Amino acid sequence: MRRRIAGCMLLALALIAACSDDASPAATTLADLIFVGGDIITMTDAEPRAEALAVKDGRILAVGDRALVEKHKGGATRVVDLGDRTLCPAFIDCHSHFSNALQVVNWVNVSAPPVGGIEDIPGIVAALKKHVDERKPGKGEWIIGYGLDSGLLKEGRDPTVDDLDPAFPDNPVMLIHVSNHGAVLNSKGLAKFKIDASTKTPPGGIIVRKPGGNEPAGLLMETAFLPLFMEMPKPSEEELLSRLGAVQTEYAKNGYATAQEGATVLADLDLLRKAAAQGKLLIDVVSYVMITDAVKVISDKNYTFGEYSGRFRLAGVKNFIDGSPQGRTAYFTKAYLTGGPADQKNWRGEPTMTPGMFNKFIKLTLDAGVQVSVHANGDAAIDMVLAAFKECGVTREQDLRPIVIHSQFVRPEQLDAYVEYGVVPSFFTNHAFFWGDAHIENLGKKRASFLSPLAAAKQKGLRFTNHTDYTVTPLDPMMTIWTAVTRKTRTGVVLGPEQRVSAMDALKALTVNAAYQYREEKTKGTLELGKLADLVILSANPTTVEPDAIRNITVVETFKDGKSIYTAK
């Protein structure tokens, strides 16, 4: 409330000053910070460029003509000459896993290039051994790796218990799949969760078995993995709180002043609330509580949805209805060309729950007046989401802004339904680079080419966003913009060239559209009078460089509420 009142007062002062070109210095509000020179991208359609911008008390005081803006310059005003650099609104993270980043620092990176350096299964074992040598975990202590992508290993398969057991006989091992929807465990790890030959595969889940029997081979996915995910070993609360600074710096280093915790379990929700209360949040963190804890959170008056408190905001409920296309667990209407992860034939994937149960959860969320966020990748999963919206009577006029996270393989007519229900699709164009070649193999060129169809969504008037799903792919926003503009795969194939968009449209997906997704368009996303001074200085202008040069642009400095929270060395 105080921020809103202060913003209104500042806006009134700025308007008075702007209407008096000959105002005396005494009558003019003096800025804390003024940016001049270089390119200033406002992200507004009416005035997309500006010559200068002034900041006062964390808000934008003036933006536009340099001479008018510089009337707010005083003796204590810091003036930043951008030179050949570019200023634009700070990026808004539309979907990542902030809390997961707090744990990754003590895990082993088993990702393939360019995220990591793993190329084969012996490389994974060697990386885990190096971790053991350095950290010396005690007997029975977990060893956890992240970023496992069997499709990029030389062996072309997942590691198994037989690969891991000889090297780690005394420690449980978990290698989390790059999708975050599954993991490979060794025998000690499986035993920790009491998973053996007698364990039945749950509906919507996968337990890969050894050939010729029921003994688990190591890989578990979706509903077979979810209970493990919920019970994963975690550092102490004190240790997690101590890591907040480093994680927030990682976001700020990539130009984000707003981050998302996109699948918040109850323990992480309480941790973030405590961090906010203690003033430990330097950037805004938006949370969507996992459906597994939603009933408790919605019914408990101690939890409040909507407003920020100490830079933390509980925004909605996260549900999920299928898996990942790169893990071949996304739910499609047509079969994968390569079968399922457990060698299933005519495999289309499976939903994580029945339509009846899913509809019940969607209704629970909507009845509580809370924003819906649903993970759906395959077109059959998206059909289930749209059916639930129809049953619940969702309309565009209600302005509920339900989010369909990923929307990877939405069909053209489903985009029409998105318009009808007022859906915000949050796409994931990084897939084009990281797994585009795999999608072509698994689905065929035609189906794969409609991955994250930004151009088609724009044509239908949808306000789409784009995200990294960090830690699934790196936070780097320039990578996300580059993949939206070029759609190049690892091998250089342009995947669906007709779905490429301009750099300006790609920027909007991380700024003005992202603010709309969060219902924060009145305070964020554009450089306009009275809005929060959440800003980023880039080394070059993404809208003027050659498309392939976008990837090389770096963040020079990030500001939150007009204060610098990261400066490149």
C-alpha positions as CSV (number, residue, x, y, z in Angstrom):
1,M,0.0,0.0,0.0
2,R,2.8,2.4,0.9
3,R,4.5,1.7,-2.4
4,R,1.3,2.6,-4.3
5,I,0.7,5.8,-2.3
6,A,4.3,6.9,-2.8
7,G,4.0,6.0,-6.5
8,C,0.9,8.2,-6.9
9,M,2.5,11.1,-5.1
10,L,5.6,10.8,-7.3
11,L,3.4,10.6,-10.5
12,A,1.6,13.7,-9.5
13,L,4.8,15.6,-8.9
14,A,6.2,14.4,-12.2
15,L,3.1,15.4,-14.2
16,I,3.3,18.9,-12.6
17,A,6.9,19.2,-13.6
18,A,6.3,17.9,-17.1
19,C,3.5,20.5,-17.7
20,S,5.9,23.4,-16.8
21,D,8.7,23.5,-19.3
22,D,9.9,26.7,-17.6
23,A,9.6,25.4,-14.1
24,S,12.3,26.7,-11.7
25,P,14.8,24.3,-10.2
26,A,13.1,24.7,-6.8
27,A,9.8,23.5,-8.3
28,T,11.3,20.6,-10.2
29,T,11.6,17.2,-8.6
30,L,15.3,16.2,-8.7
31,A,16.2,12.8,-9.8
32,D,18.3,10.2,-8.0
33,L,19.4,8.8,-11.3
34,I,19.3,9.8,-15.0
35,F,20.2,7.7,-18.0
36,V,21.2,9.4,-21.3
37,G,22.9,8.4,-24.6
38,G,22.7,4.9,-26.0
39,D,19.4,3.2,-26.9
40,I,16.5,3.3,-24.5
41,I,13.8,0.7,-25.3
42,T,10.6,1.6,-23.4
43,M,8.6,-1.5,-24.6
44,T,5.5,0.7,-25.3
45,D,3.9,0.7,-28.7
46,A,3.2,4.5,-28.6
47,E,6.7,5.6,-27.9
48,P,9.0,2.6,-28.2
49,R,12.2,4.7,-27.9
50,A,13.4,7.4,-25.6
51,E,16.4,9.7,-25.3
52,A,16.6,9.8,-21.6
53,L,15.1,8.4,-18.4
54,A,15.1,9.7,-14.8
55,V,14.5,7.8,-11.5
56,K,13.3,9.1,-8.2
57,D,12.7,7.0,-5.0
58,G,12.6,3.8,-7.0
59,R,10.1,4.9,-9.6
60,I,10.4,6.3,-13.1
61,L,10.2,10.1,-12.8
62,A,10.5,11.1,-16.4
63,V,11.2,9.4,-19.7
64,G,11.4,10.8,-23.3
65,D,13.1,13.9,-24.6
66,R,16.6,14.4,-23.2
67,A,16.3,18.1,-22.6
68,L,13.1,17.7,-20.6
69,V,14.4,14.8,-18.6
70,E,17.6,16.6,-17.7
71,K,15.6,19.4,-16.1
72,H,15.4,16.9,-13.2
73,K,19.2,16.8,-12.8
74,G,20.5,18.1,-9.5
75,G,23.8,18.2,-7.7
76,A,23.3,14.7,-6.2
77,T,21.9,13.1,-9.3
78,R,23.9,10.2,-10.7
79,V,24.1,10.5,-14.5
80,V,24.7,7.3,-16.5
81,D,25.9,7.8,-20.1
82,L,24.9,4.6,-21.8
83,G,27.2,5.1,-24.8
84,D,26.8,2.1,-27.1
85,R,24.8,0.2,-24.6
86,T,21.0,-0.3,-24.3
87,L,18.6,0.3,-21.4
88,C,15.3,-1.6,-21.2
89,P,12.9,-2.8,-18.5
90,A,14.5,-5.5,-16.3
91,F,13.5,-9.0,-17.3
92,I,10.6,-10.8,-15.6
93,D,11.1,-14.5,-15.2
94,C,7.9,-16.2,-16.3
95,H,8.7,-19.7,-15.2
96,S,11.6,-21.2,-13.3
97,H,12.3,-23.0,-10.1
98,F,13.8,-20.5,-7.7
99,S,13.9,-22.9,-4.7
100,N,15.5,-25.7,-6.7
101,A,18.4,-23.3,-7.4
102,L,19.0,-23.1,-3.7
103,Q,19.9,-26.8,-3.7
104,V,21.7,-27.1,-7.0
105,V,24.9,-25.6,-5.7
106,N,25.6,-28.8,-3.8
107,W,24.7,-31.1,-6.6
108,V,26.8,-32.5,-9.4
109,N,26.3,-31.0,-12.9
110,V,25.9,-34.0,-15.2
111,S,24.5,-31.9,-18.2
112,A,25.7,-32.3,-21.7
113,P,27.4,-29.3,-23.5
114,P,27.0,-26.4,-23.5
115,V,25.5,-26.5,-20.0
116,G,27.9,-29.1,-18.7
117,G,30.7,-31.3,-20.1
118,I,29.2,-34.8,-19.9
119,E,29.2,-36.9,-23.0
120,D,28.9,-40.5,-21.8
121,I,28.1,-42.6,-18.8
122,P,31.7,-43.0,-17.7
123,G,31.8,-39.2,-17.6
124,I,28.9,-39.2,-15.3
125,V,30.5,-41.7,-12.9
126,A,33.8,-39.7,-13.0
127,A,31.9,-36.4,-12.2
128,L,30.2,-38.1,-9.2
129,K,33.5,-39.5,-8.0
130,K,35.1,-36.1,-8.2
131,H,32.3,-34.7,-6.1
132,V,32.8,-37.5,-3.5
133,D,36.5,-36.8,-3.4
134,E,35.9,-33.1,-2.8
135,R,33.0,-33.1,-0.4
136,K,33.6,-36.5,1.3
137,P,30.0,-37.4,2.0
138,G,29.4,-39.8,4.9
139,K,28.3,-43.4,4.4
140,G,24.6,-43.4,3.5
141,E,24.6,-39.7,2.5
142,W,22.9,-38.8,-0.8
143,I,24.9,-38.0,-3.9
144,I,22.7,-36.0,-6.3
145,G,23.4,-35.0,-9.9
146,Y,21.2,-32.8,-12.2
147,G,20.8,-32.3,-15.9
148,L,20.8,-36.0,-17.0
149,D,20.0,-36.2,-20.7
150,S,20.3,-39.7,-22.1
151,G,19.5,-38.6,-25.6
152,L,22.8,-36.7,-25.7
153,L,25.0,-39.5,-24.2
154,K,27.2,-41.5,-26.6
155,E,25.5,-44.7,-25.3
156,G,22.1,-43.3,-26.3
157,R,20.5,-44.7,-23.1
158,D,20.0,-43.9,-19.4
159,P,22.5,-45.0,-16.8
160,T,21.3,-48.0,-14.8
161,V,22.0,-49.4,-11.3
162,D,24.6,-51.6,-12.9
163,D,26.5,-48.5,-14.1
164,L,26.3,-46.8,-10.7
165,D,26.4,-49.5,-8.0
166,P,30.1,-50.6,-8.4
167,A,31.3,-47.0,-8.0
168,F,29.0,-46.1,-5.1
169,P,28.2,-49.2,-3.0
170,D,27.7,-47.2,0.2
171,N,25.8,-44.1,-0.9
172,P,22.4,-43.6,-2.4
173,V,22.7,-41.8,-5.8
174,M,20.1,-39.8,-7.7
175,L,20.6,-38.4,-11.2
176,I,17.8,-36.0,-11.9
177,H,16.5,-36.0,-15.5
178,V,17.0,-32.7,-17.4
179,S,13.2,-32.3,-17.5
180,N,13.0,-32.4,-13.7
181,H,10.3,-35.1,-14.3
182,G,12.3,-38.1,-13.4
183,A,15.6,-39.5,-12.1
184,V,17.9,-42.5,-12.2
185,L,18.7,-44.1,-8.9
186,N,21.3,-46.7,-7.9
187,S,20.3,-49.7,-5.7
188,K,20.9,-47.8,-2.5
189,G,18.7,-45.0,-3.7
190,L,15.9,-47.3,-4.7
191,A,16.1,-49.0,-1.4
192,K,15.8,-45.7,0.5
193,F,12.4,-45.3,-1.1
194,K,11.5,-49.0,-0.8
195,I,11.3,-49.5,-4.6
196,D,11.9,-53.1,-5.7
197,A,10.6,-55.8,-8.0
198,S,7.3,-55.9,-6.1
199,T,6.6,-52.1,-6.5
200,K,3.8,-51.5,-8.8
201,T,4.1,-48.8,-11.4
202,P,1.6,-46.1,-10.5
203,P,-0.9,-44.7,-13.0
204,G,0.7,-42.0,-15.0
205,G,4.2,-43.1,-13.9
206,I,7.1,-45.1,-15.3
207,I,9.5,-47.5,-13.6
208,V,11.9,-48.9,-16.1
209,R,12.6,-52.6,-15.4
210,K,15.6,-54.8,-16.2
211,P,15.2,-57.0,-19.2
212,G,13.3,-60.2,-18.5
213,G,12.1,-59.3,-15.1
214,N,10.6,-56.8,-12.7
215,E,13.8,-55.5,-11.0
216,P,14.0,-51.7,-11.3
217,A,16.7,-50.7,-13.8
218,G,17.1,-47.2,-12.2
219,L,14.9,-44.8,-14.1
220,L,11.6,-43.5,-12.6
221,M,9.5,-40.8,-14.1
222,E,6.4,-38.7,-13.5
223,T,4.0,-40.0,-10.8
224,A,6.6,-42.7,-9.9
225,F,9.1,-39.9,-9.3
226,L,6.9,-37.3,-7.7
227,P,6.9,-38.9,-4.2
228,L,10.7,-39.0,-4.3
229,F,10.8,-35.3,-5.4
230,M,8.5,-34.4,-2.5
231,E,10.8,-36.3,0.0
232,M,14.1,-35.4,-1.5
233,P,16.8,-34.7,1.1
234,K,17.2,-31.0,1.7
235,P,19.8,-28.8,3.5
236,S,18.7,-27.2,6.8
237,E,16.5,-24.1,6.7
238,E,19.5,-22.0,8.0
239,E,21.7,-23.2,5.2
240,L,19.0,-22.6,2.5
241,L,18.5,-19.1,3.8
242,S,22.3,-18.5,3.7
243,R,22.2,-19.3,-0.1
244,L,19.6,-16.8,-1.0
245,G,22.0,-14.1,-1.8
246,A,24.0,-16.1,-4.3
247,V,20.9,-17.4,-6.0
248,Q,19.4,-13.9,-6.3
249,T,22.7,-12.6,-7.7
250,E,22.4,-15.3,-10.4
251,Y,19.0,-14.0,-11.4
252,A,20.2,-10.4,-11.3
253,K,23.3,-11.3,-13.3
254,N,21.0,-12.3,-16.0
255,G,19.0,-9.1,-15.9
256,Y,16.0,-10.4,-13.8
257,A,14.4,-8.2,-11.1
258,T,11.5,-10.6,-10.7
259,A,11.9,-14.4,-10.3
260,Q,9.4,-17.2,-10.2
261,E,9.2,-20.2,-7.8
262,G,7.1,-22.3,-10.2
263,A,6.2,-25.4,-8.2
264,T,6.4,-24.5,-4.5
265,V,6.0,-27.2,-1.9
266,L,4.9,-26.2,1.5
267,A,8.3,-26.3,3.1
268,D,9.7,-24.0,0.4
269,L,6.7,-21.7,0.7
270,D,7.3,-21.2,4.4
271,L,11.1,-20.7,3.8
272,L,10.4,-17.9,1.3
273,R,7.9,-16.3,3.6
274,K,10.4,-16.3,6.3
275,A,13.1,-14.9,4.0
276,A,10.7,-12.1,3.0
277,A,9.9,-11.3,6.6
278,Q,13.6,-11.1,7.4
279,G,14.3,-8.7,4.5
280,K,16.5,-11.2,2.7
281,L,14.8,-10.8,-0.7
282,L,16.6,-8.3,-3.0
283,I,14.4,-9.1,-6.0
284,D,10.7,-9.9,-6.3
285,V,9.8,-13.6,-6.0
286,V,6.5,-14.8,-7.3
287,S,5.3,-18.2,-6.1
288,Y,2.8,-20.8,-7.4
289,V,2.1,-23.5,-4.8
290,M,2.1,-27.1,-5.9
291,I,-1.3,-28.7,-6.3
292,T,-0.2,-31.3,-3.7
293,D,-0.2,-28.6,-1.0
294,A,-2.9,-26.3,-2.5
295,V,-5.8,-27.5,-0.4
296,K,-4.0,-26.8,2.8
297,V,-2.7,-23.4,1.7
298,I,-6.0,-22.2,0.3
299,S,-7.9,-23.2,3.4
300,D,-5.3,-21.8,5.9
301,K,-5.9,-18.1,6.6
302,N,-2.2,-17.7,7.5
303,Y,-1.5,-17.8,3.7
304,T,-2.5,-14.8,1.6
305,F,-2.6,-14.7,-2.2
306,G,-2.1,-11.6,-4.2
307,E,-0.1,-8.8,-2.7
308,Y,3.7,-8.6,-2.1
309,S,5.0,-8.7,1.4
310,G,8.8,-8.2,1.7
311,R,9.2,-8.8,-2.0
312,F,7.5,-12.1,-1.9
313,R,4.1,-12.8,-3.5
314,L,2.0,-16.0,-3.4
315,A,0.3,-15.6,-6.8
316,G,-1.5,-18.9,-7.6
317,V,-1.6,-22.7,-7.8
318,K,0.6,-24.9,-10.0
319,N,-0.9,-28.0,-11.5
320,F,0.6,-30.4,-14.0
321,I,-1.1,-32.8,-16.4
322,D,1.7,-34.5,-18.3
323,G,5.5,-34.8,-18.6
324,S,8.2,-33.7,-20.9
325,P,8.6,-34.2,-24.7
326,Q,12.4,-34.7,-24.4
327,G,11.7,-37.4,-21.8
328,R,9.0,-38.8,-24.0
329,T,6.4,-38.5,-21.2
330,A,4.4,-35.6,-22.7
331,Y,0.8,-36.7,-23.5
332,F,0.0,-36.6,-27.2
333,T,-3.0,-37.5,-29.4
334,K,-0.6,-39.2,-31.9
335,A,2.1,-41.7,-31.0
336,Y,5.8,-41.0,-30.7
337,L,7.8,-42.4,-33.6
338,T,10.4,-43.8,-31.2
339,G,8.2,-45.5,-28.6
340,G,8.2,-44.8,-24.8
341,P,11.1,-44.5,-22.3
342,A,10.4,-48.0,-21.1
343,D,10.3,-49.3,-24.8
344,Q,6.5,-49.0,-24.9
345,K,5.0,-49.4,-28.4
346,N,2.4,-47.0,-29.9
347,W,3.2,-44.8,-27.0
348,R,1.4,-41.4,-26.7
349,G,2.5,-40.6,-23.1
350,E,0.0,-40.5,-20.2
351,P,-1.7,-37.9,-18.2
352,T,-0.6,-37.6,-14.6
353,M,-4.2,-37.8,-13.3
354,T,-7.7,-38.6,-14.5
355,P,-9.8,-35.9,-16.1
356,G,-12.2,-35.9,-13.2
357,M,-9.5,-35.4,-10.6
358,F,-7.8,-32.7,-12.7
359,N,-11.1,-30.8,-13.2
360,K,-11.7,-30.9,-9.5
361,F,-8.4,-29.3,-8.8
362,I,-8.9,-26.6,-11.4
363,K,-12.4,-25.8,-9.9
364,L,-10.9,-25.7,-6.4
365,T,-8.3,-23.1,-7.6
366,L,-10.8,-21.0,-9.5
367,D,-13.4,-21.0,-6.7
368,A,-10.8,-19.7,-4.4
369,G,-10.2,-16.7,-6.7
370,V,-6.6,-17.8,-7.3
371,Q,-4.7,-17.7,-10.6
372,V,-4.3,-21.1,-12.3
373,S,-0.9,-22.2,-13.7
374,V,-0.9,-25.6,-15.5
375,H,2.0,-27.5,-16.9
376,A,1.0,-29.0,-20.2
377,N,3.3,-30.0,-23.1
378,G,1.5,-32.4,-25.4
379,D,-1.6,-31.6,-27.4
380,A,-3.7,-34.3,-25.6
381,A,-2.7,-32.8,-22.2
382,I,-3.7,-29.3,-23.5
383,D,-7.1,-30.9,-24.6
384,M,-7.6,-31.9,-20.9
385,V,-6.7,-28.3,-19.8
386,L,-9.2,-26.7,-22.2
387,A,-11.9,-29.2,-21.3
388,A,-11.5,-28.3,-17.6
389,F,-11.7,-24.6,-18.4
390,K,-14.9,-25.2,-20.4
391,E,-16.4,-27.2,-17.6
392,C,-15.6,-24.5,-15.1
393,G,-17.1,-21.8,-17.3
394,V,-13.9,-19.9,-17.9
395,T,-14.3,-17.0,-20.3
396,R,-12.0,-14.3,-21.6
397,E,-14.3,-11.6,-20.2
398,Q,-13.6,-12.8,-16.7
399,D,-9.9,-11.8,-17.2
400,L,-8.7,-14.8,-15.1
401,R,-5.5,-15.1,-17.1
402,P,-4.9,-18.8,-16.6
403,I,-1.4,-19.8,-17.6
404,V,-0.6,-22.9,-19.6
405,I,3.1,-23.4,-18.9
406,H,5.2,-24.6,-21.8
407,S,2.3,-25.2,-24.3
408,Q,5.0,-26.8,-26.4
409,F,2.9,-28.7,-28.9
410,V,-0.3,-26.8,-28.9
411,R,-2.4,-27.3,-32.1
412,P,-3.6,-24.3,-34.1
413,E,-7.2,-24.7,-33.1
414,Q,-6.2,-25.0,-29.5
415,L,-4.7,-21.5,-29.8
416,D,-8.2,-20.3,-30.8
417,A,-9.5,-21.8,-27.5
418,Y,-6.8,-20.0,-25.7
419,V,-8.2,-16.8,-27.0
420,E,-11.7,-17.8,-26.0
421,Y,-10.6,-18.5,-22.4
422,G,-8.2,-15.7,-22.0
423,V,-5.2,-18.0,-21.6
424,V,-1.7,-16.7,-21.3
425,P,0.6,-19.3,-23.0
426,S,4.1,-19.3,-21.5
427,F,6.2,-20.8,-24.2
428,F,9.6,-22.4,-24.0
429,T,11.6,-21.7,-27.2
430,N,14.9,-22.9,-25.7
431,H,13.6,-26.3,-26.6
432,A,14.3,-25.6,-30.2
433,F,18.0,-25.5,-29.5
434,F,18.4,-28.0,-26.7
435,W,16.0,-30.7,-28.0
436,G,14.8,-29.6,-31.4
437,D,16.7,-32.4,-33.1
438,A,15.3,-34.9,-30.6
439,H,11.8,-33.7,-31.2
440,I,12.2,-34.2,-35.0
441,E,13.3,-37.8,-34.3
442,N,10.6,-38.5,-31.8
443,L,7.7,-36.7,-33.5
444,G,8.7,-36.1,-37.1
445,K,9.6,-32.7,-38.7
446,K,6.0,-31.5,-39.2
447,R,4.9,-31.9,-35.6
448,A,8.2,-30.8,-34.2
449,S,8.1,-27.6,-36.3
450,F,5.0,-26.2,-34.5
451,L,6.9,-26.3,-31.1
452,S,6.2,-23.1,-29.1
453,P,4.4,-21.3,-32.0
454,L,5.1,-17.7,-31.1
455,A,4.2,-16.2,-34.5
456,A,0.9,-18.1,-34.7
457,A,0.0,-17.0,-31.1
458,K,0.8,-13.4,-31.9
459,Q,-1.3,-13.5,-35.1
460,K,-4.3,-14.6,-32.9
461,G,-3.7,-11.7,-30.5
462,L,-2.5,-13.8,-27.6
463,R,-0.1,-12.1,-25.1
464,F,2.4,-14.9,-24.9
465,T,5.4,-15.1,-22.6
466,N,8.6,-17.1,-22.8
467,H,10.8,-18.8,-20.1
468,T,13.8,-20.9,-19.3
469,D,12.4,-23.3,-16.8
470,Y,15.7,-22.9,-14.9
471,T,17.3,-25.2,-13.9
472,V,16.1,-27.2,-17.0
473,T,17.9,-24.6,-19.2
474,P,20.2,-21.7,-18.2
475,L,18.7,-18.4,-17.0
476,D,20.3,-16.5,-19.9
477,P,17.6,-14.3,-21.3
478,M,19.6,-13.6,-24.5
479,M,19.5,-17.4,-25.2
480,T,15.7,-17.3,-24.8
481,I,15.4,-14.2,-27.1
482,W,17.8,-15.8,-29.7
483,T,15.8,-19.1,-29.8
484,A,12.6,-17.1,-30.3
485,V,14.2,-15.2,-33.2
486,T,16.1,-18.0,-34.9
487,R,14.7,-21.3,-33.7
488,K,17.9,-23.0,-34.5
489,T,18.6,-26.6,-33.2
490,R,22.0,-27.9,-32.0
491,T,22.7,-29.0,-35.6
492,G,21.7,-25.7,-37.2
493,V,18.2,-26.8,-38.4
494,V,15.7,-23.9,-38.4
495,L,12.8,-25.6,-36.6
496,G,9.6,-24.1,-38.0
497,P,10.9,-20.9,-39.7
498,E,7.4,-19.5,-40.0
499,Q,7.1,-19.4,-36.2
500,R,10.1,-17.0,-35.8
501,V,9.4,-13.6,-34.3
502,S,11.2,-10.3,-34.2
503,A,13.6,-9.4,-31.4
504,M,11.1,-6.8,-30.2
505,D,8.4,-9.4,-29.9
506,A,10.9,-11.7,-28.1
507,L,11.7,-8.9,-25.7
508,K,8.1,-8.2,-25.0
509,A,7.7,-11.9,-23.9
510,L,10.1,-11.2,-21.1
511,T,8.9,-7.7,-20.1
512,V,5.5,-6.2,-20.9
513,N,3.8,-9.5,-21.6
514,A,5.4,-11.1,-18.5
515,A,4.1,-8.3,-16.4
516,Y,0.6,-8.9,-17.8
517,Q,0.9,-12.6,-17.0
518,Y,1.5,-11.7,-13.3
519,R,-1.2,-8.9,-13.3
520,E,1.6,-6.4,-12.6
521,E,1.4,-4.4,-15.8
522,K,0.6,-1.2,-13.8
523,T,4.0,-1.3,-12.1
524,K,6.4,-3.3,-14.4
525,G,7.2,-4.3,-17.9
526,T,7.6,-0.9,-19.6
527,L,9.5,2.2,-19.0
528,E,6.7,4.6,-18.2
529,L,6.1,7.5,-15.8
530,G,5.4,6.2,-12.3
531,K,6.4,2.6,-12.8
532,L,9.0,0.8,-10.8
533,A,12.6,1.5,-11.9
534,D,13.3,-2.2,-12.5
535,L,15.9,-1.7,-15.3
536,V,18.7,-3.6,-17.1
537,I,21.6,-2.2,-19.1
538,L,22.6,-4.5,-22.0
539,S,25.9,-4.5,-23.9
540,A,24.1,-4.1,-27.2
541,N,20.6,-3.6,-28.6
542,P,18.9,-6.9,-29.4
543,T,16.6,-5.2,-31.9
544,T,19.4,-3.8,-34.1
545,V,22.1,-6.5,-34.1
546,E,22.1,-9.5,-36.4
547,P,20.0,-12.3,-35.1
548,D,22.9,-14.6,-34.3
549,A,24.7,-11.8,-32.4
550,I,21.8,-11.6,-29.9
551,R,23.2,-14.7,-28.1
552,N,26.5,-12.8,-27.4
553,I,24.8,-9.8,-25.7
554,T,25.6,-9.5,-22.0
555,V,24.0,-7.9,-18.9
556,V,26.1,-4.9,-17.8
557,E,24.0,-3.8,-14.8
558,T,20.6,-4.6,-13.2
559,F,18.5,-2.2,-11.1
560,K,15.7,-3.1,-8.7
561,D,13.6,-0.1,-7.6
562,G,16.3,2.2,-9.0
563,K,19.1,0.6,-7.0
564,S,21.9,-1.4,-8.6
565,I,21.8,-5.0,-7.6
566,Y,24.3,-6.3,-10.1
567,T,27.2,-4.8,-12.0
568,A,29.4,-6.8,-14.4
569,K,33.0,-6.8,-13.5
